[in-house]
Amino acid sequence: MAKTPEAKVKDKVKKQLKEMGAYYFMPIGGPYAAAGVPDIVGCYESIFFGIECKAGNNKPTVLQQKNLDNIEQNGGIALVINEQNVQDVTSLLKRGIG
């Protein structure tokens, strides 16, 4: 079965996070899960991050954006990644830490 464009973005993000040695996980959605949580959350060099993966011109929902804003307001790094900037995950995280 072919992967969706968003799944391909997630795979590329995870590859970079593994290469960086970042701790990360992908929360499982469902009826008991918190809504709007980023697709990938983790920690790199003592900084919490949340990454929302999108395909094409898709944007975060209002609730997803609220969660990303909350992460930034608490000192973390919040990223929205798509096919256009997926190659920049490593530099975006390191820039946010530096």
KOLNU-207367 format. One record per atom (N, C-alpha, C, O): residue number from 1; chain; atom name; z, x, y. Coordinates in Angstrom, 3 decimals, decimal comma, padded with zeros to 6 digits. Example, Ala and Ser with C-alpha at 12.3 -4.5 7.8 and 13.67 -1.06 7.14 Angstrom:
# KOLNU-207367
FIMI pos unit site       pz       px       py
FIMI   1    A    N  007,800  013,190 -005,690
FIMI   1    A   CA  007,800  012,300 -004,500
FIMI   1    A    C  007,800  013,200 -003,300
FIMI   1    A    O  008,465  014,236 -003,319
FIMI   2    A    N  007,080  012,850 -002,250
FIMI   2    A   CA  007,140  013,670 -001,060
FIMI   2    A    C  007,870  012,900  000,030
FIMI   2    A    O  008,039  013,409  001,138
***
This chain:
# KOLNU-207367
FIMI pos unit site       pz       px       py
FIMI   1    A    N  000,000  000,841 -001,176
FIMI   1    A   CA  000,000  000,000  000,000
FIMI   1    A    C  000,000  000,893  001,248
FIMI   1    A    O  000,760  001,858  001,333
FIMI   2    A    N -000,842  000,564  002,189
FIMI   2    A   CA -000,972  001,353  003,415
FIMI   2    A    C  000,242  001,149  004,313
FIMI   2    A    O  000,800  000,054  004,389
FIMI   3    A    N  000,635  002,212  004,986
FIMI   3    A   CA  001,762  002,131  005,908
FIMI   3    A    C  001,323  001,525  007,226
FIMI   3    A    O  000,185  001,698  007,663
FIMI   4    A    N  002,253  000,808  007,855
FIMI   4    A   CA  001,963  000,245  009,176
FIMI   4    A    C  001,940  001,379  010,197
FIMI   4    A    O  002,499  002,446  009,946
FIMI   5    A    N  001,298  001,159  011,347
FIMI   5    A   CA  001,312  002,187  012,397
FIMI   5    A    C  002,737  002,577  012,807
FIMI   5    A    O  003,004  003,750  013,070
FIMI   6    A    N  003,653  001,602  012,862
FIMI   6    A   CA  005,033  001,927  013,232
FIMI   6    A    C  005,695  002,784  012,158
FIMI   6    A    O  006,444  003,705  012,482
FIMI   7    A    N  005,434  002,498  010,902
FIMI   7    A   CA  006,003  003,305  009,808
FIMI   7    A    C  005,503  004,747  009,892
FIMI   7    A    O  006,255  005,679  009,606
FIMI   8    A    N  004,260  004,936  010,276
FIMI   8    A   CA  003,717  006,290  010,437
FIMI   8    A    C  004,428  007,028  011,569
FIMI   8    A    O  004,697  008,224  011,457
FIMI   9    A    N  004,733  006,322  012,657
FIMI   9    A   CA  005,489  006,924  013,766
FIMI   9    A    C  006,872  007,327  013,266
FIMI   9    A    O  007,326  008,439  013,537
FIMI  10    A    N  007,543  006,443  012,543
FIMI  10    A   CA  008,882  006,741  012,011
FIMI  10    A    C  008,844  007,981  011,114
FIMI  10    A    O  009,727  008,835  011,203
FIMI  11    A    N  007,836  008,084  010,258
FIMI  11    A   CA  007,721  009,244  009,366
FIMI  11    A    C  007,589  010,538  010,163
FIMI  11    A    O  008,198  011,548  009,809
FIMI  12    A    N  006,805  010,517  011,227
FIMI  12    A   CA  006,622  011,723  012,043
FIMI  12    A    C  007,904  012,083  012,791
FIMI  12    A    O  008,220  013,261  012,953
FIMI  13    A    N  008,635  011,076  013,243
FIMI  13    A   CA  009,919  011,329  013,909
FIMI  13    A    C  010,894  011,945  012,917
FIMI  13    A    O  011,531  012,953  013,223
FIMI  14    A    N  011,020  011,353  011,733
FIMI  14    A   CA  011,953  011,872  010,725
FIMI  14    A    C  011,615  013,311  010,342
FIMI  14    A    O  012,517  014,125  010,143
FIMI  15    A    N  010,326  013,630  010,237
FIMI  15    A   CA  009,917  014,998  009,897
FIMI  15    A    C  010,437  015,988  010,938
FIMI  15    A    O  010,962  017,044  010,585
FIMI  16    A    N  010,293  015,651  012,215
FIMI  16    A   CA  010,773  016,545  013,274
FIMI  16    A    C  012,294  016,666  013,252
FIMI  16    A    O  012,836  017,756  013,433
FIMI  17    A    N  012,979  015,548  013,030
FIMI  17    A   CA  014,441  015,588  012,989
FIMI  17    A    C  014,932  016,466  011,833
FIMI  17    A    O  015,893  017,220  011,986
FIMI  18    A    N  014,274  016,365  010,689
FIMI  18    A   CA  014,630  017,213  009,546
FIMI  18    A    C  014,430  018,680  009,890
FIMI  18    A    O  015,283  019,515  009,589
FIMI  19    A    N  013,293  018,996  010,526
FIMI  19    A   CA  012,998  020,387  010,895
FIMI  19    A    C  014,026  020,925  011,893
FIMI  19    A    O  014,344  022,115  011,875
FIMI  20    A    N  014,544  020,059  012,758
FIMI  20    A   CA  015,551  020,457  013,745
FIMI  20    A    C  016,937  020,624  013,122
FIMI  20    A    O  017,798  021,294  013,692
FIMI  21    A    N  017,151  020,018  011,961
FIMI  21    A   CA  018,466  020,023  011,343
FIMI  21    A    C  019,384  018,968  011,933
FIMI  21    A    O  020,605  019,090  011,847
FIMI  22    A    N  018,804  017,925  012,538
FIMI  22    A   CA  019,593  016,850  013,141
FIMI  22    A    C  020,138  015,933  012,051
FIMI  22    A    O  019,513  015,737  011,008
FIMI  23    A    N  021,319  015,375  012,318
FIMI  23    A   CA  021,855  014,325  011,457
FIMI  23    A    C  021,277  013,006  011,961
FIMI  23    A    O  021,312  012,733  013,160
FIMI  24    A    N  020,752  012,196  011,064
FIMI  24    A   CA  020,199  010,907  011,479
FIMI  24    A    C  020,197  009,944  010,308
FIMI  24    A    O  020,298  010,346  009,149
FIMI  25    A    N  020,081  008,666  010,633
FIMI  25    A   CA  019,890  007,643  009,621
FIMI  25    A    C  019,144  006,472  010,237
FIMI  25    A    O  019,032  006,357  011,458
FIMI  26    A    N  018,641  005,614  009,375
FIMI  26    A   CA  017,918  004,426  009,804
FIMI  26    A    C  018,744  003,207  009,386
FIMI  26    A    O  018,817  002,888  008,200
FIMI  27    A    N  019,366  002,525  010,353
FIMI  27    A   CA  020,174  001,353  010,007
FIMI  27    A    C  019,324  000,285  009,305
FIMI  27    A    O  018,171  000,048  009,666
FIMI  28    A    N  019,907 -000,330  008,328
FIMI  28    A   CA  019,235 -001,395  007,585
FIMI  28    A    C  019,445 -002,709  008,327
FIMI  28    A    O  020,576 -003,055  008,669
FIMI  29    A    N  018,380 -003,432  008,574
FIMI  29    A   CA  018,481 -004,735  009,223
FIMI  29    A    C  018,859 -005,801  008,212
FIMI  29    A    O  018,788 -005,581  007,003
FIMI  30    A    N  019,251 -006,927  008,705
FIMI  30    A   CA  019,610 -008,034  007,831
FIMI  30    A    C  020,506 -009,006  008,564
FIMI  30    A    O  020,817 -008,805  009,737
FIMI  31    A    N  020,925 -010,061  007,881
FIMI  31    A   CA  021,709 -011,098  008,553
FIMI  31    A    C  023,078 -010,622  009,040
FIMI  31    A    O  023,646 -011,232  009,946
FIMI  32    A    N  023,612 -009,567  008,470
FIMI  32    A   CA  024,935 -009,071  008,868
FIMI  32    A    C  024,859 -007,837  009,750
FIMI  32    A    O  025,888 -007,309  010,171
FIMI  33    A    N  023,652 -007,375  010,031
FIMI  33    A   CA  023,464 -006,168  010,848
FIMI  33    A    C  023,490 -006,523  012,330
FIMI  33    A    O  023,167 -007,646  012,718
FIMI  34    A    N  023,877 -005,557  013,145
FIMI  34    A   CA  023,842 -005,740  014,596
FIMI  34    A    C  022,383 -005,772  015,042
FIMI  34    A    O  021,579 -004,945  014,614
FIMI  35    A    N  022,051 -006,719  015,893
FIMI  35    A   CA  020,675 -006,859  016,363
FIMI  35    A    C  020,379 -005,867  017,479
FIMI  35    A    O  021,257 -005,544  018,279
FIMI  36    A    N  019,153 -005,390  017,530
FIMI  36    A   CA  018,713 -004,528  018,617
FIMI  36    A    C  019,054 -003,067  018,478
FIMI  36    A    O  018,759 -002,280  019,377
FIMI  37    A    N  019,671 -002,678  017,371
FIMI  37    A   CA  020,027 -001,274  017,147
FIMI  37    A    C  018,732 -000,475  016,988
FIMI  37    A    O  017,800 -000,948  016,337
FIMI  38    A    N  018,656  000,736  017,573
FIMI  38    A   CA  017,436  001,542  017,447
FIMI  38    A    C  017,060  001,799  015,984
FIMI  38    A    O  017,906  001,753  015,091
FIMI  39    A    N  015,782  002,066  015,765
FIMI  39    A   CA  015,275  002,314  014,415
FIMI  39    A    C  015,921  003,530  013,763
FIMI  39    A    O  016,193  003,536  012,562
FIMI  40    A    N  016,162  004,555  014,567
FIMI  40    A   CA  016,747  005,799  014,061
FIMI  40    A    C  017,887  006,187  014,996
FIMI  40    A    O  017,704  006,252  016,212
FIMI  41    A    N  019,053  006,442  014,431
FIMI  41    A   CA  020,188  006,908  015,223
FIMI  41    A    C  020,736  008,175  014,592
FIMI  41    A    O  020,628  008,377  013,382
FIMI  42    A    N  021,321  009,021  015,414
FIMI  42    A   CA  021,841  010,262  014,871
FIMI  42    A    C  022,535  011,105  015,908
FIMI  42    A    O  022,871  010,648  017,000
FIMI  43    A    N  022,741  012,359  015,531
FIMI  43    A   CA  023,447  013,307  016,385
FIMI  43    A    C  022,768  014,667  016,254
FIMI  43    A    O  022,422  015,111  015,159
FIMI  44    A    N  022,589  015,316  017,408
FIMI  44    A   CA  022,011  016,658  017,417
FIMI  44    A    C  022,755  017,475  018,456
FIMI  44    A    O  022,822  017,096  019,626
FIMI  45    A    N  023,312  018,594  018,027
FIMI  45    A   CA  024,083  019,478  018,902
FIMI  45    A    C  025,135  018,697  019,698
FIMI  45    A    O  025,252  018,839  020,915
FIMI  46    A    N  025,882  017,884  018,985
FIMI  46    A   CA  027,000  017,094  019,517
FIMI  46    A    C  026,587  015,945  020,425
FIMI  46    A    O  027,451  015,337  021,057
FIMI  47    A    N  025,316  015,628  020,512
FIMI  47    A   CA  024,845  014,537  021,361
FIMI  47    A    C  024,285  013,418  020,476
FIMI  47    A    O  023,432  013,649  019,619
FIMI  48    A    N  024,782  012,216  020,706
FIMI  48    A   CA  024,311  011,031  020,000
FIMI  48    A    C  022,944  010,633  020,542
FIMI  48    A    O  022,702  010,717  021,746
FIMI  49    A    N  022,052  010,201  019,656
FIMI  49    A   CA  020,753  009,723  020,115
FIMI  49    A    C  020,351  008,459  019,365
FIMI  49    A    O  020,794  008,202  018,245
FIMI  50    A    N  019,502  007,685  020,020
FIMI  50    A   CA  018,894  006,509  019,421
FIMI  50    A    C  017,409  006,547  019,713
FIMI  50    A    O  017,003  006,795  020,849
FIMI  51    A    N  016,598  006,305  018,702
FIMI  51    A   CA  015,151  006,341  018,858
FIMI  51    A    C  014,571  005,008  018,396
FIMI  51    A    O  014,750  004,603  017,248
FIMI  52    A    N  013,886  004,346  019,296
FIMI  52    A   CA  013,167  003,108  018,976
FIMI  52    A    C  011,711  003,489  018,781
FIMI  52    A    O  011,083  004,034  019,688
FIMI  53    A    N  011,173  003,208  017,604
FIMI  53    A   CA  009,789  003,545  017,279
FIMI  53    A    C  008,905  002,319  017,476
FIMI  53    A    O  009,233  001,217  017,038
FIMI  54    A    N  007,790  002,535  018,138
FIMI  54    A   CA  006,845  001,456  018,410
FIMI  54    A    C  005,433  001,919  018,080
FIMI  54    A    O  005,152  003,117  018,029
FIMI  55    A    N  004,565  000,963  017,862
FIMI  55    A   CA  003,155  001,263  017,626
FIMI  55    A    C  002,340  000,734  018,796
FIMI  55    A    O  002,646 -000,315  019,362
FIMI  56    A    N  001,303  001,473  019,143
FIMI  56    A   CA  000,414  001,031  020,209
FIMI  56    A    C  001,141  000,865  021,531
FIMI  56    A    O  001,923  001,727  021,932
FIMI  57    A    N  000,883 -000,239  022,201
FIMI  57    A   CA  001,497 -000,506  023,504
FIMI  57    A    C  002,749 -001,369  023,402
FIMI  57    A    O  003,236 -001,870  024,415
FIMI  58    A    N  003,272 -001,549  022,195
FIMI  58    A   CA  004,477 -002,362  022,031
FIMI  58    A    C  005,642 -001,756  022,799
FIMI  58    A    O  005,786 -000,535  022,872
FIMI  59    A    N  006,457 -002,606  023,358
FIMI  59    A   CA  007,631 -002,200  024,137
FIMI  59    A    C  008,883 -002,709  023,432
FIMI  59    A    O  008,809 -003,649  022,640
FIMI  60    A    N  010,048 -002,089  023,716
FIMI  60    A   CA  011,296 -002,600  023,145
FIMI  60    A    C  011,563 -004,030  023,624
FIMI  60    A    O  011,205 -004,405  024,740
FIMI  61    A    N  012,194 -004,808  022,760
FIMI  61    A   CA  012,635 -006,134  023,166
FIMI  61    A    C  013,756 -005,970  024,188
FIMI  61    A    O  014,269 -004,868  024,382
FIMI  62    A    N  014,129 -007,051  024,830
FIMI  62    A   CA  015,218 -007,011  025,812
FIMI  62    A    C  016,496 -006,491  025,156
FIMI  62    A    O  017,195 -005,662  025,739
FIMI  63    A    N  016,806 -006,966  023,953
FIMI  63    A   CA  018,025 -006,532  023,265
FIMI  63    A    C  017,929 -005,062  022,841
FIMI  63    A    O  018,913 -004,329  022,938
FIMI  64    A    N  016,767 -004,632  022,377
FIMI  64    A   CA  016,591 -003,220  022,034
FIMI  64    A    C  016,775 -002,345  023,271
FIMI  64    A    O  017,432 -001,306  023,204
FIMI  65    A    N  016,199 -002,758  024,397
FIMI  65    A   CA  016,329 -001,984  025,626
FIMI  65    A    C  017,775 -001,939  026,094
FIMI  65    A    O  018,228 -000,914  026,604
FIMI  66    A    N  018,506 -003,035  025,928
FIMI  66    A   CA  019,930 -003,063  026,299
FIMI  66    A    C  020,700 -002,028  025,483
FIMI  66    A    O  021,544 -001,314  026,024
FIMI  67    A    N  020,414 -001,946  024,190
FIMI  67    A   CA  021,077 -000,949  023,348
FIMI  67    A    C  020,713  000,465  023,774
FIMI  67    A    O  021,581  001,335  023,828
FIMI  68    A    N  019,440  000,705  024,078
FIMI  68    A   CA  019,019  002,032  024,544
FIMI  68    A    C  019,711  002,380  025,860
FIMI  68    A    O  020,158  003,511  026,047
FIMI  69    A    N  019,799  001,416  026,768
FIMI  69    A   CA  020,482  001,639  028,052
FIMI  69    A    C  021,961  001,950  027,828
FIMI  69    A    O  022,518  002,822  028,495
FIMI  70    A    N  022,598  001,242  026,896
FIMI  70    A   CA  024,017  001,495  026,599
FIMI  70    A    C  024,220  002,904  026,056
FIMI  70    A    O  025,211  003,557  026,382
FIMI  71    A    N  023,296  003,372  025,236
FIMI  71    A   CA  023,390  004,737  024,704
FIMI  71    A    C  023,344  005,745  025,853
FIMI  71    A    O  024,164  006,661  025,911
FIMI  72    A    N  022,386  005,576  026,764
FIMI  72    A   CA  022,269  006,496  027,901
FIMI  72    A    C  023,487  006,426  028,813
FIMI  72    A    O  023,961  007,458  029,287
FIMI  73    A    N  023,998  005,227  029,063
FIMI  73    A   CA  025,157  005,064  029,941
FIMI  73    A    C  026,406  005,733  029,371
FIMI  73    A    O  027,349  006,032  030,104
FIMI  74    A    N  026,405  005,964  028,061
FIMI  74    A   CA  027,545  006,609  027,420
FIMI  74    A    C  027,281  008,071  027,077
FIMI  74    A    O  027,983  008,658  026,253
FIMI  75    A    N  026,269  008,655  027,711
FIMI  75    A   CA  026,020  010,085  027,555
FIMI  75    A    C  025,093  010,468  026,430
FIMI  75    A    O  024,896  011,657  026,179
FIMI  76    A    N  024,518  009,501  025,744
FIMI  76    A   CA  023,597  009,803  024,662
FIMI  76    A    C  022,161  009,883  025,158
FIMI  76    A    O  021,886  009,722  026,347
FIMI  77    A    N  021,268  010,132  024,237
FIMI  77    A   CA  019,844  010,208  024,540
FIMI  77    A    C  019,167  009,012  023,879
FIMI  77    A    O  019,349  008,766  022,687
FIMI  78    A    N  018,392  008,280  024,655
FIMI  78    A   CA  017,668  007,115  024,147
FIMI  78    A    C  016,175  007,335  024,361
FIMI  78    A    O  015,732  007,608  025,476
FIMI  79    A    N  015,412  007,215  023,292
FIMI  79    A   CA  013,971  007,452  023,370
FIMI  79    A    C  013,193  006,276  022,796
FIMI  79    A    O  013,615  005,649  021,824
FIMI  80    A    N  012,067  005,993  023,404
FIMI  80    A   CA  011,081  005,069  022,839
FIMI  80    A    C  009,882  005,932  022,469
FIMI  80    A    O  009,271  006,567  023,327
FIMI  81    A    N  009,557  005,946  021,189
FIMI  81    A   CA  008,518  006,839  020,680
FIMI  81    A    C  007,379  006,005  020,088
FIMI  81    A    O  007,604  005,040  019,358
FIMI  82    A    N  006,145  006,408  020,427
FIMI  82    A   CA  004,953  005,788  019,851
FIMI  82    A    C  003,954  006,884  019,512
FIMI  82    A    O  004,289  008,068  019,552
FIMI  83    A    N  002,740  006,499  019,181
FIMI  83    A   CA  001,738  007,496  018,772
FIMI  83    A    C  001,422  008,505  019,883
FIMI  83    A    O  001,054  009,643  019,592
FIMI  84    A    N  001,561  008,101  021,142
FIMI  84    A   CA  001,220  008,984  022,258
FIMI  84    A    C  002,248  010,091  022,494
FIMI  84    A    O  001,887  011,164  022,978
FIMI  85    A    N  003,524  009,855  022,161
FIMI  85    A   CA  004,536  010,876  022,436
FIMI  85    A    C  005,306  011,317  021,185
FIMI  85    A    O  006,310  012,021  021,292
FIMI  86    A    N  004,844  010,909  020,015
FIMI  86    A   CA  005,574  011,232  018,790
FIMI  86    A    C  005,687  012,741  018,563
FIMI  86    A    O  006,658  013,202  017,963
FIMI  87    A    N  004,720  013,501  019,030
FIMI  87    A   CA  004,773  014,953  018,843
FIMI  87    A    C  005,819  015,609  019,746
FIMI  87    A    O  006,106  016,796  019,592
FIMI  88    A    N  006,392  014,851  020,683
FIMI  88    A   CA  007,338  015,401  021,662
FIMI  88    A    C  008,808  015,161  021,324
FIMI  88    A    O  009,678  015,489  022,131
FIMI  89    A    N  009,103  014,603  020,167
FIMI  89    A   CA  010,489  014,264  019,839
FIMI  89    A    C  011,406  015,477  019,957
FIMI  89    A    O  012,464  015,393  020,582
FIMI  90    A    N  011,019  016,588  019,373
FIMI  90    A   CA  011,854  017,797  019,412
FIMI  90    A    C  012,116  018,228  020,863
FIMI  90    A    O  013,263  018,472  021,236
FIMI  91    A    N  011,074  018,320  021,670
FIMI  91    A   CA  011,259  018,777  023,043
FIMI  91    A    C  012,039  017,752  023,871
FIMI  91    A    O  012,843  018,143  024,717
FIMI  92    A    N  011,824  016,460  023,650
FIMI  92    A   CA  012,557  015,441  024,402
FIMI  92    A    C  014,057  015,484  024,081
FIMI  92    A    O  014,887  015,362  024,981
FIMI  93    A    N  014,399  015,657  022,809
FIMI  93    A   CA  015,810  015,758  022,453
FIMI  93    A    C  016,435  017,029  023,028
FIMI  93    A    O  017,530  016,991  023,588
FIMI  94    A    N  015,738  018,140  022,888
FIMI  94    A   CA  016,287  019,408  023,388
FIMI  94    A    C  016,400  019,392  024,906
FIMI  94    A    O  017,352  019,950  025,451
FIMI  95    A    N  015,454  018,768  025,603
FIMI  95    A   CA  015,510  018,673  027,060
FIMI  95    A    C  016,703  017,810  027,474
FIMI  95    A    O  017,385  018,117  028,452
FIMI  96    A    N  016,951  016,742  026,735
FIMI  96    A   CA  018,082  015,868  027,040
FIMI  96    A    C  019,420  016,539  026,822
FIMI  96    A    O  020,417  016,154  027,434
FIMI  97    A    N  019,454  017,528  025,966
FIMI  97    A   CA  020,697  018,256  025,675
FIMI  97    A    C  020,902  019,393  026,664
FIMI  97    A    O  022,032  019,705  027,042
FIMI  98    A    N  019,799  020,011  027,079
FIMI  98    A   CA  019,859  021,203  027,915
FIMI  98    A    C  020,262  021,015  029,305
FIMI  98    A    O  020,333  021,983  030,063
***
